[in-house]
Amino acid sequence: MEAELDVILPCLNEAVTLPGVLAALPPGCHPLVVDNGSTDATATVARTHGARVVVEPRRGYGAAVHAGLDHAEHEYVAVLDADGSLDPAVLPVLLRCVAAGTADLAVGRRRPVGRGVQPWHARAANAMVAALLRRRDTPVHDIAAIRVARRDALLALGVRDRGFGYPLELLLRATRAGWRISELDVAYRARAGGRSKVSGSVRGTVRAALDMAAVAVRG
């Protein structure tokens, strides 16, 4: 991987999963852990394994991602879940699309590799949101759980949502800005430990869906 990038890892109580994710990062990937109010040893574990740590006390996925963008130092940035469900080995492939100039935003389409990896409520919500995006001319089938772009370009989009609606607003704004979006299949596995804040329960999925619905209404 010739270009280097900061890998933003929004974290809320991911001390168990972080070591495996950080160890799997390819060369040239610089981990930037954003501790979003963890009550476990997330920050300590991150530092022990060589990651930079930023503390973002305001809760919310979008708040954590935005804090990571503010503190990133490289031209290219990636956003990756810290739960071990996505293999960091795919990051150089996504980066290559952007660095080569064939895409402004490279995103992953999650493909479950086992039964029960993505519960029915999570699949249904994701399909609904993706269909909405395609109706608005955004050529994706997932909500960009893993993505790579240029840092300055992402900040210039001016994404305002600080909750779970952040990825949806990002994709909508990127489309309106005329960005070329490339979507690649990525393996999606069961998280390495604990329970997902979104897909781990119907309540979590509904909460994320409401955040995204609010973004859709704002347009």
C-alpha positions as CSV (number, residue, x, y, z in Angstrom):
1,M,0.0,0.0,0.0
2,E,1.8,3.1,-1.2
3,A,-0.4,5.8,0.2
4,E,-1.0,5.9,4.0
5,L,-4.2,6.7,5.8
6,D,-5.7,7.3,9.2
7,V,-8.2,4.7,10.3
8,I,-10.9,6.2,12.5
9,L,-12.3,3.6,14.9
10,P,-15.4,5.0,16.8
11,C,-15.5,3.1,20.1
12,L,-17.9,2.7,22.9
13,N,-16.8,-0.1,25.2
14,E,-14.7,-2.1,22.7
15,A,-11.8,-3.1,25.0
16,V,-12.4,-6.8,24.2
17,T,-12.5,-6.4,20.4
18,L,-9.9,-3.7,19.9
19,P,-6.7,-5.8,20.2
20,G,-7.7,-8.1,17.3
21,V,-8.8,-5.2,15.1
22,L,-5.6,-3.2,15.7
23,A,-3.4,-6.2,15.1
24,A,-5.1,-6.9,11.8
25,L,-4.5,-3.4,10.3
26,P,-2.3,-3.5,7.2
27,P,1.0,-1.6,7.0
28,G,0.4,2.1,6.3
29,C,-2.8,2.2,8.3
30,H,-2.6,4.5,11.4
31,P,-5.3,3.7,14.0
32,L,-7.1,6.7,15.5
33,V,-9.4,5.4,18.3
34,V,-12.2,7.8,19.3
35,D,-13.4,6.9,22.8
36,N,-17.1,7.9,22.8
37,G,-17.8,7.6,26.5
38,S,-16.5,4.1,27.3
39,T,-16.9,2.8,30.8
40,D,-14.4,-0.1,30.2
41,A,-10.7,0.1,29.4
42,T,-11.1,1.0,25.7
43,A,-8.7,4.0,25.8
44,T,-6.0,2.1,27.8
45,V,-6.2,-0.9,25.5
46,A,-6.0,1.3,22.4
47,R,-2.9,3.1,23.7
48,T,-1.2,-0.2,24.8
49,H,-1.6,-1.5,21.2
50,G,-0.1,1.6,19.6
51,A,-3.2,3.6,18.6
52,R,-3.7,7.3,19.0
53,V,-6.7,8.1,21.2
54,V,-9.1,11.0,21.0
55,V,-11.8,11.4,23.6
56,E,-15.2,12.6,22.4
57,P,-17.6,13.0,25.4
58,R,-20.7,13.8,23.3
59,R,-22.3,10.4,22.6
60,G,-23.2,9.5,19.0
61,Y,-21.6,7.7,16.1
62,G,-21.5,10.8,14.0
63,A,-19.9,12.8,16.8
64,A,-17.2,10.1,17.2
65,V,-16.5,10.0,13.4
66,H,-16.3,13.8,13.2
67,A,-13.9,14.0,16.1
68,G,-11.7,11.5,14.3
69,L,-11.8,13.6,11.1
70,D,-10.8,16.7,13.1
71,H,-7.8,14.9,14.5
72,A,-6.7,13.0,11.4
73,E,-3.3,13.9,10.0
74,H,-3.1,12.0,6.6
75,E,-4.6,12.9,3.3
76,Y,-6.7,9.8,3.2
77,V,-8.9,8.5,6.0
78,A,-10.9,5.4,6.6
79,V,-13.7,4.7,9.0
80,L,-14.0,1.2,10.4
81,D,-16.1,-0.5,13.1
82,A,-14.1,-1.6,16.0
83,D,-16.1,-4.8,16.7
84,G,-14.1,-7.2,14.5
85,S,-16.9,-7.8,12.1
86,L,-15.1,-6.4,9.1
87,D,-11.6,-7.5,8.0
88,P,-9.2,-4.5,7.9
89,A,-7.3,-6.3,5.1
90,V,-9.9,-4.7,2.7
91,L,-8.7,-1.2,3.5
92,P,-5.9,-1.1,0.9
93,V,-8.3,-2.2,-1.8
94,L,-10.7,0.7,-0.9
95,L,-7.8,3.1,-0.7
96,R,-6.5,2.2,-4.1
97,C,-9.8,3.2,-5.7
98,V,-9.6,6.7,-4.2
99,A,-5.8,7.2,-4.5
100,A,-5.9,6.1,-8.2
101,G,-8.7,8.7,-8.9
102,T,-11.3,6.2,-10.0
103,A,-13.6,7.1,-7.0
104,D,-14.0,9.9,-4.6
105,L,-15.6,7.6,-2.0
106,A,-15.0,3.9,-1.7
107,V,-17.4,1.9,0.5
108,G,-17.9,-1.6,1.5
109,R,-21.1,-3.7,0.9
110,R,-21.3,-6.2,3.8
111,R,-21.7,-9.8,2.8
112,P,-22.5,-12.1,5.8
113,V,-20.2,-15.1,5.9
114,G,-22.3,-17.2,8.3
115,R,-25.9,-17.7,9.5
116,G,-27.2,-15.3,12.1
117,V,-24.4,-12.8,11.5
118,Q,-26.9,-10.1,10.5
119,P,-30.3,-10.4,12.3
120,W,-33.5,-10.1,10.4
121,H,-34.3,-6.6,11.8
122,A,-30.9,-5.3,10.8
123,R,-31.2,-6.8,7.3
124,A,-34.6,-5.3,6.8
125,A,-33.6,-1.8,8.0
126,N,-30.5,-1.8,5.9
127,A,-32.4,-2.9,2.8
128,M,-35.0,-0.1,3.3
129,V,-32.3,2.6,3.8
130,A,-30.3,1.3,0.8
131,A,-33.4,1.4,-1.4
132,L,-34.1,5.0,-0.3
133,L,-30.5,5.9,-1.3
134,R,-30.8,4.3,-4.7
135,R,-34.0,6.2,-5.4
136,R,-31.9,9.3,-4.7
137,D,-29.3,8.3,-7.3
138,T,-26.8,7.0,-4.7
139,P,-25.5,3.7,-6.2
140,V,-25.1,1.6,-3.0
141,H,-26.7,-1.5,-1.4
142,D,-25.4,-0.8,2.1
143,I,-24.9,2.2,4.4
144,A,-21.1,2.4,4.1
145,A,-20.1,0.7,7.4
146,I,-16.5,0.8,6.1
147,R,-15.3,3.6,3.8
148,V,-12.3,5.5,2.5
149,A,-12.0,9.1,1.2
150,R,-9.9,12.2,1.3
151,R,-10.0,13.9,4.7
152,D,-10.4,17.5,3.4
153,A,-13.1,16.4,1.0
154,L,-15.1,14.8,3.8
155,L,-14.9,17.8,6.0
156,A,-15.9,20.0,3.1
157,L,-19.2,18.1,2.7
158,G,-20.3,19.6,6.0
159,V,-22.2,16.5,7.3
160,R,-24.2,17.7,10.3
161,D,-25.7,14.6,11.9
162,R,-23.9,13.4,15.0
163,G,-25.9,10.2,15.5
164,F,-26.5,7.0,13.5
165,G,-27.7,9.1,10.6
166,Y,-24.2,10.2,9.8
167,P,-23.4,7.6,7.1
168,L,-26.8,8.3,5.3
169,E,-26.2,12.0,5.3
170,L,-22.7,11.5,4.1
171,L,-23.9,9.4,1.1
172,L,-26.6,11.8,0.2
173,R,-24.3,14.8,0.4
174,A,-21.6,13.0,-1.6
175,T,-24.2,12.2,-4.3
176,R,-25.4,15.9,-4.5
177,A,-21.8,17.0,-4.7
178,G,-21.2,14.7,-7.8
179,W,-18.9,12.3,-6.1
180,R,-18.0,9.1,-7.8
181,I,-18.9,6.3,-5.3
182,S,-17.5,2.8,-5.7
183,E,-19.0,0.0,-3.7
184,L,-17.1,-3.3,-3.1
185,D,-18.2,-6.5,-1.4
186,V,-16.6,-7.1,2.0
187,A,-16.9,-10.1,4.2
188,Y,-19.1,-9.5,7.3
189,R,-18.6,-11.7,10.3
190,A,-20.0,-12.0,13.8
191,R,-18.5,-9.3,16.0
192,A,-15.6,-10.6,18.1
193,G,-17.2,-9.9,21.5
194,G,-20.1,-8.3,23.2
195,R,-23.3,-7.1,21.5
196,S,-23.7,-4.6,18.7
197,K,-25.2,-1.2,19.7
198,V,-27.2,-1.2,16.5
199,S,-27.9,-4.7,15.1
200,G,-27.6,-6.4,18.5
201,S,-31.2,-5.6,19.4
202,V,-34.5,-4.5,17.8
203,R,-34.3,-1.4,20.0
204,G,-30.8,-0.5,18.7
205,T,-31.9,-1.0,15.1
206,V,-35.0,1.1,15.6
207,R,-33.0,3.9,17.2
208,A,-30.5,3.9,14.2
209,A,-33.4,3.8,11.8
210,L,-35.0,6.8,13.4
211,D,-31.8,8.8,13.2
212,M,-31.6,7.9,9.5
213,A,-35.2,8.8,8.9
214,A,-34.6,12.2,10.4
215,V,-31.7,12.7,7.9
216,A,-33.9,11.6,5.0
217,V,-36.7,14.0,6.0
218,R,-34.1,16.9,6.1
219,G,-33.1,15.8,2.7
